[in-house]
């Protein structure tokens, strides 16, 4: 097929590579504009742009697409059979939805209708799911509400983070997109409407989502630590300063100390959590400092049993 590919993050790169390897023609790649990044605010290009440059593909980076007349003329001139959308980061306008014969096909990082929204991989792990997956779907004007084309499950391991699981899921999604286009070409695919009554949301992550709530079970905090990688992560507050929690382990506990209270046992550091559990902090990052093992933190900062970690 002749395809226009719209994508931005690393998650989209395996799909772009797989479509090229499968012989599809991609006369245009659309990605987000370069953005200032880091302390030096140097312009950073997206992973999709890097990949498109490597393959000498034409790249467009419009700031807006809804009322962009030049961009619309360009797509109408190309007349793609389908527009592939993977983590592009823009709402696709009605004129673009109506343009290709096979529609706008989105690769979404969950088993829709679960986890509609901007951060499906992160929230699936944060909510303790054992299985998630990918969905190819037809975009419409709603938020991830279009008809499902194909789906594929992928188990979430107990120690998976959003980074590692996302990489595996991207590879599965790339295969799924190739198969979706093959079945569309053959006419063997039957779009299935979503059961909207079963929908759940995966909203864009905020800094506030990183704050650990020690009233919760340790497993819930650990799941959020795994899910909210690489950002916003997980943190608590000790003596008025943020303490990042970068690696942890869950244990059961039968004590009666208040939640949020620390237990220091030689070179090991624990925090009392809800539902008879404790979170062992294996690695932490004091505000403005590097990451360090709990033993190094104990030697350098001398936290005491009975001190509180909190908001």
Secondary structure, DSSP 8 states (H G I E B T S, - for coil): -EEEEEE-SHHHHHHHHHHHHTT-EEEEEE----EEETTTTEEE--HHHHHHHHTT--EE--S--TT-HHHHHHHHHH--SEEEEES--S---HHHHTTSTT-EEEEESSSTTTTBSTTHHHHHHHTT-SEEEEEEEE--SSSS-S-EEEEEEEE--TT--HHHHHHHHHHHHHHHHHHHHHHHHHT----B---GGG--B-----GGGGB--TTSBHHHHHHHHHHSTTTT--EEEETTEEEEEEEEEEEE------TTBEEEETTEEEEEEBTTEEEEEEEEEETTS--EEHHHHHHHH---TT-B-B-
